[in-house]
Amino acid sequence: MSRTGTTTRDRAGAPQSVRRERPAPARNRRREHSRRHKRLRLALVVPVVATIAWALWASPLLSVRSVQVDGIQDGGAVSLSADEVRDAAGVRTGTPLLRVDTDAARDRVARLPHISSVQVARGWPSSVVITVTERVPIAVVQSEGQRYLVDDEGVLFDTITGNPPAGVVPLDVRHPAAGDRATEAGLAALASLPRTVRADVVSATATTAEDVTLTLTDGTTVLWGDGADSEAKGRVLTALIAQIAAGTLDPAHTIDVSAPDAVVLR
């Protein structure tokens, strides 16, 4: 016989599986641990960064102890001294390296007339390195009552009295200056000659840009012409002088190299 209705067990139904969740206190503990770990790392990093910044910017540990000058031609007749370059650079010992204004130091040295180019760099941990290229004189010219040394760019960079340095040739030109065509032609002729040959040149004249003349120690006149093909002319003249010195070619009063492919000796 069937029974109608439901029992307490029926109303409650079968047991349901219960999803287990992580207790809230455990999650909170993990978050708090992570926060403490981050705070600890921050507490360690900040002093380290601050120490590094102080060491670079203000500490005497990484400050300038020496200023090194490279490129000076020691013993040269017209060289600057390393001390003159240091004075011009104005880099003080004891200055933290990071605070040295290398661009400003470079600009100050570049204003020295003898300097053709300059580089300034930090030499960690305690030096500044200044590398210079000096102007090399190849001629001496007369201008406004003064005698000036001139480099191959036509820059008048120093005055002299007495005899010029060895290999520096007196150049007679009306308006000696960088950009003057006659000056450039005369300098091109001298620059094309090896130093040993240039030492045999007692004077050069450039009445115009197309009329350059050299005079050798033995009195020989060299008709150079203009500044074109100066390298070829220099090679030809060097070979001719060597042949004359060796006795394989008779001396000449005049050597015309204005057309280097058709040299004339008279």
Buried (B, 14 or more C-beta within 10 A) or exposed (E): EEEEEEEEEEEEEEEEEEEEEEEEEEEEEEEEEEEEEEEEEEEEEEEEEEEEEEBBEEBEEBBBEEBEBEBBBEEEBBBBEBEBBBBBBEBEEEBBBBEBEBEEBBBBBBEBEBBBEBBBBBBEEBBBBBBBBBBBBBBBBEBEEEBBBBBBEBBBBBEBEEEBEEBBBBBBBEEBBEEBBBBBBBBBBBBBBEEEBBBBBEEBBBEEBBBBBBBBEEEBBBBBBBBEBBEBBBBBBBEBBEEBEEEEBEEBEEBBBBBBEEBEBE
